[in-house]
């Protein structure tokens, strides 16, 4: 298995632009998680899906952030409009269930200028 | 919600020595506790996990212990090597929220 696949690996854009991060979970995994990692705040859970349905989005910072999972093999995290404070590494992870090991993708390093 | 505290935040040891990282959690119903290792610029990778029906689990030089009464669990690395240098995260499964809560991380440095 190729593992969790995220794209792009790096994104540099100017503030105000829309940013879309993509994730393909491991085939057969029914739980998908989006995390944000910064030096100041560590690893934060933004949102997670179970069977393509958003279960908890309490970690989403504000309305500028949205996430979708249209099918079992694809999810997006969108930031519109982006701000410099959104600069971070965004990880996607998937698991066979909520209480099962989570497998992380390689992350997207996002820089908002 | 669940609160997971991890100590120390940084740990420096000499190659060959042991390293111990400790975490406490608040939700007494938590029953799954994974540990992740994150090397610089890379993704977190699961190295070992433990469920609440056991008190200890070992995998070569790595072991995890769980004290459910005290609500704390620890990672033990023996015979440390320079390649063990990384940030280690503990996590606890938060039943009410049906999700993992991560500790703040420990930066382990193994000096050759």
Interface residues (C-beta under 8 A of the other chain):
Chain A: X33 X42 X43 X45 X48 X50 X55 X56 X91 X98 X99 X101 X102 X103 X104 X105 X106 X107
Chain B: X31 X32 X34 X36 X42 X43 X44 X45 X46 X49 X89 X93 X97 X98 X99 X100 X101 X102 X104 X105
